[in-house]
């Protein structure tokens, strides 16, 4: 009797499930609107898509200013690239950004000298919160057969997250960063509501996978957050004695907040 009852309930469940499947339609799970906006990708690998803001077009630094006094950026431009001028300090974008996708290309000189952190050192600060090295830094460095602390090598979130792998090219070769940045959110009273996250591809290789930041970059001590509005993107003129690095093909796509 027990077997018969269990068998009956099993058959009832099977018939009920079959009935539900018979009533369901593929159209029930199709979403037709709103339609995603059409964006034309760049014609070549690394080229800016149609909705990007071009931050360097190979000709001028009109989109950049000095981080110190907001005067026009004074780094050297020529042959479609620009090169760090260490004497004039950091530069940053005229515009402030919140969430975005960033593409930039950088090159360490072929005849670079030095070792560790003194070898082609720079950085991209994903939100510049001060004129010096305040903000959230993804490290730029010659990390091809150059030993240093792993949370300070190329593509690290400086002093927080080492890269998942070392995807560095040799000095003299162009390297790419493709970065998705989600800025931290703060409440009206200035407390942290959501931490910043970053995803980084170095030369097409995933090296930071939605990494959660513990706060702003600091050289000594532990990172911490302080409230700030949307902020510029900053490039670092590091004071190491090695030859300065160069940049080209920089563009950004502003992203809507996460749903």
C-alpha positions as CSV (number, residue, x, y, z in Angstrom):
1,X,0.0,0.0,0.0
2,X,2.8,2.4,0.9
3,X,4.6,1.7,-2.4
4,X,1.3,2.3,-4.3
5,X,0.7,5.6,-2.6
6,X,4.3,6.8,-3.2
7,X,4.0,5.7,-6.8
8,X,0.8,7.5,-7.2
9,X,2.3,10.7,-5.8
10,X,5.2,10.3,-8.1
11,X,3.0,9.9,-11.1
12,X,1.0,12.9,-10.1
13,X,4.2,15.0,-9.8
14,X,5.3,13.8,-13.3
15,X,1.9,14.7,-14.8
16,X,1.9,18.1,-13.1
17,X,5.4,18.9,-14.3
18,X,4.5,17.8,-17.8
19,X,1.4,19.9,-17.8
20,X,3.4,23.0,-16.7
21,X,5.9,22.4,-19.5
22,X,3.1,22.0,-22.0
23,X,1.6,25.4,-20.9
24,X,5.0,27.3,-21.0
25,X,6.2,28.9,-24.2
26,X,9.7,30.1,-25.3
27,X,8.3,33.6,-25.6
28,X,7.6,33.7,-21.8
29,X,11.3,34.2,-21.1
30,X,12.1,36.5,-24.0
31,X,12.9,40.2,-23.2
32,X,12.5,42.6,-26.1
33,X,12.9,46.1,-24.5
34,X,14.5,48.3,-23.7
35,X,16.9,47.7,-26.5
36,X,20.7,48.2,-25.7
37,X,22.1,51.2,-27.5
38,X,24.1,50.4,-30.7
39,X,27.8,51.1,-30.4
40,X,30.2,50.7,-33.3
41,X,33.4,49.0,-32.2
42,X,36.8,50.4,-33.4
43,X,37.9,49.2,-36.8
44,X,41.2,47.9,-35.4
45,X,42.1,46.2,-32.1
46,X,42.3,48.8,-29.4
47,X,40.6,51.5,-31.4
48,X,38.0,53.7,-29.6
49,X,34.4,52.6,-30.1
50,X,31.8,55.1,-31.2
51,X,30.7,56.1,-27.7
52,X,34.1,56.7,-26.3
53,X,35.7,59.9,-25.1
54,X,39.2,60.1,-26.7
55,X,41.6,61.3,-24.1
56,X,44.7,61.2,-26.3
57,X,44.4,61.3,-30.1
58,X,48.1,61.3,-30.8
59,X,48.3,65.1,-31.4
60,X,47.7,67.0,-28.2
61,X,47.1,66.9,-24.4
62,X,44.0,69.1,-24.6
63,X,42.1,66.6,-22.4
64,X,44.8,66.8,-19.6
65,X,45.9,69.3,-17.0
66,X,48.5,69.5,-14.3
67,X,47.3,67.8,-11.1
68,X,49.0,70.5,-9.1
69,X,47.4,73.7,-10.4
70,X,45.0,72.6,-13.3
71,X,47.2,74.4,-15.8
72,X,47.7,72.8,-19.3
73,X,49.6,69.5,-19.1
74,X,53.3,70.0,-20.1
75,X,54.4,66.4,-20.9
76,X,56.1,65.9,-24.2
77,X,54.1,65.1,-27.3
78,X,55.6,63.8,-30.6
79,X,55.2,61.1,-33.2
80,X,51.7,60.1,-31.9
81,X,52.8,59.5,-28.3
82,X,53.4,61.5,-25.2
83,X,56.1,61.0,-22.6
84,X,56.2,61.7,-18.9
85,X,58.0,65.0,-17.9
86,X,59.0,64.2,-14.3
87,X,59.8,67.9,-13.6
88,X,56.2,69.0,-14.2
89,X,54.5,66.4,-12.0
90,X,51.4,64.4,-12.4
91,X,48.7,65.1,-15.0
92,X,45.0,64.3,-14.9
93,X,41.9,64.5,-17.1
94,X,40.0,67.8,-17.3
95,X,36.8,65.8,-16.7
96,X,35.8,63.8,-13.7
97,X,34.4,60.3,-14.1
98,X,32.6,57.8,-11.9
99,X,32.2,54.3,-13.4
100,X,34.0,53.7,-16.7
101,X,35.9,51.4,-19.1
102,X,39.4,52.7,-19.8
103,X,41.9,51.7,-22.5
104,X,45.4,53.0,-22.5
105,X,48.7,51.9,-24.0
106,X,52.2,52.4,-22.5
107,X,55.8,51.7,-23.2
108,X,58.9,51.4,-21.2
109,X,62.0,52.6,-23.0
110,X,64.0,49.8,-24.7
111,X,67.2,50.9,-23.0
112,X,65.7,51.2,-19.6
113,X,68.1,50.9,-16.6
114,X,67.5,50.3,-12.9
115,X,65.8,47.6,-10.9
116,X,62.8,47.0,-8.7
117,X,60.6,50.0,-8.3
118,X,63.3,52.2,-10.0
119,X,62.7,50.8,-13.5
120,X,60.0,52.6,-15.6
121,X,57.8,53.5,-12.7
122,X,54.5,55.2,-13.2
123,X,50.8,54.5,-12.5
124,X,47.3,55.2,-13.5
125,X,45.1,56.5,-10.7
126,X,41.5,55.5,-11.4
127,X,40.1,58.4,-9.3
128,X,42.5,61.2,-8.4
129,X,41.5,62.6,-5.0
130,X,44.5,65.0,-4.6
131,X,47.2,66.7,-6.5
132,X,50.0,64.3,-5.6
133,X,49.7,60.5,-5.4
134,X,46.2,60.3,-3.8
135,X,43.6,58.0,-5.3
136,X,43.4,54.4,-6.4
137,X,46.5,53.3,-8.4
138,X,47.0,50.5,-10.9
139,X,50.8,50.2,-11.1
140,X,52.8,50.8,-14.3
141,X,56.4,49.3,-14.2
142,X,58.8,47.3,-16.2
143,X,58.0,43.8,-14.7
144,X,59.7,41.8,-17.5
145,X,62.4,39.8,-15.6
146,X,62.5,42.6,-13.0
147,X,62.0,41.5,-9.4
148,X,60.0,43.6,-6.8
149,X,57.3,43.0,-4.3
150,X,54.3,41.4,-6.1
151,X,51.7,43.9,-4.9
152,X,53.9,46.6,-6.5
153,X,54.6,45.1,-9.9
154,X,52.9,46.0,-13.2
155,X,49.1,45.6,-13.2
156,X,48.9,45.3,-9.4
157,X,46.4,47.4,-7.5
158,X,49.3,49.1,-5.7
159,X,50.0,47.7,-2.2
160,X,46.6,45.8,-2.3
161,X,46.2,43.2,-5.0
162,X,49.1,41.5,-7.0
163,X,48.1,40.6,-10.6
164,X,46.8,37.1,-11.1
165,X,49.7,36.5,-13.6
166,X,52.6,38.6,-14.9
167,X,51.7,39.4,-18.5
168,X,54.4,42.0,-19.1
169,X,56.1,42.4,-22.5
170,X,59.8,43.3,-22.9
171,X,61.0,46.9,-22.6
172,X,60.5,48.8,-25.8
173,X,57.2,47.0,-26.7
174,X,53.8,48.6,-26.3
175,X,51.6,47.3,-23.6
176,X,47.9,47.7,-23.0
177,X,45.6,48.1,-20.0
178,X,41.9,47.6,-20.4
179,X,40.2,48.6,-17.1
180,X,36.7,48.5,-15.8
181,X,36.4,50.8,-12.8
182,X,33.5,50.9,-10.4
183,X,33.9,53.9,-8.0
184,X,33.1,53.6,-4.3
185,X,29.8,54.9,-3.1
186,X,29.3,57.0,0.1
187,X,26.3,57.9,2.1
188,X,25.1,61.5,2.7
189,X,27.0,61.4,6.0
190,X,30.2,60.3,4.3
191,X,30.3,56.7,5.4
192,X,31.2,54.0,2.9
193,X,28.1,52.4,1.2
194,X,29.9,50.2,-1.3
195,X,33.7,49.7,-1.9
196,X,35.4,50.3,-5.2
197,X,36.1,47.4,-7.6
198,X,38.3,47.0,-10.6
199,X,38.9,44.5,-13.4
200,X,42.1,44.8,-15.4
201,X,43.3,43.1,-18.6
202,X,47.0,43.5,-19.2
203,X,47.9,42.8,-22.8
204,X,44.6,41.0,-23.2
205,X,45.2,38.8,-20.1
206,X,42.9,39.0,-17.1
207,X,45.0,40.1,-14.1
208,X,42.5,41.7,-11.7
209,X,39.1,40.0,-11.6
210,X,36.6,42.4,-10.0
211,X,39.0,43.1,-7.2
212,X,37.6,44.8,-4.2
213,X,39.6,47.7,-2.9
214,X,40.2,48.4,0.8
215,X,40.6,52.1,0.2
216,X,42.9,54.6,-1.5
217,X,46.5,53.8,-2.4
218,X,49.0,54.5,0.3
219,X,52.8,53.9,0.3
220,X,53.1,53.4,4.0
221,X,50.3,51.9,6.2
222,X,46.9,50.5,5.4
223,X,44.5,51.8,2.8
224,X,41.4,53.6,3.9
225,X,38.4,55.4,2.3
226,X,37.6,59.1,2.5
227,X,34.4,60.4,0.8
228,X,34.9,62.1,-2.5
229,X,32.8,63.0,-5.6
230,X,33.5,61.6,-9.1
231,X,37.2,62.3,-9.9
232,X,39.7,62.7,-12.8
233,X,41.9,59.9,-14.1
234,X,45.5,60.7,-13.2
235,X,48.9,59.6,-14.7
236,X,51.9,59.6,-12.4
237,X,55.2,61.3,-12.9
238,X,57.2,59.0,-10.5
239,X,60.4,60.3,-9.2
240,X,62.5,57.2,-9.8
241,X,65.8,57.9,-11.7
242,X,65.0,55.7,-14.7
243,X,64.0,56.9,-18.1
244,X,60.4,58.0,-18.3
245,X,57.7,55.9,-20.0
246,X,55.4,56.9,-22.9
247,X,51.7,56.6,-23.6
248,X,49.4,56.5,-26.6
249,X,45.8,55.6,-27.6
250,X,43.8,56.5,-24.5
251,X,40.1,56.5,-24.4
252,X,37.3,56.0,-21.9
253,X,33.6,54.9,-22.0
254,X,31.4,56.2,-19.1
255,X,29.3,53.4,-17.7
256,X,25.9,53.6,-15.9
257,X,25.7,52.6,-12.3
258,X,25.2,48.9,-11.6
259,X,21.5,48.0,-11.5
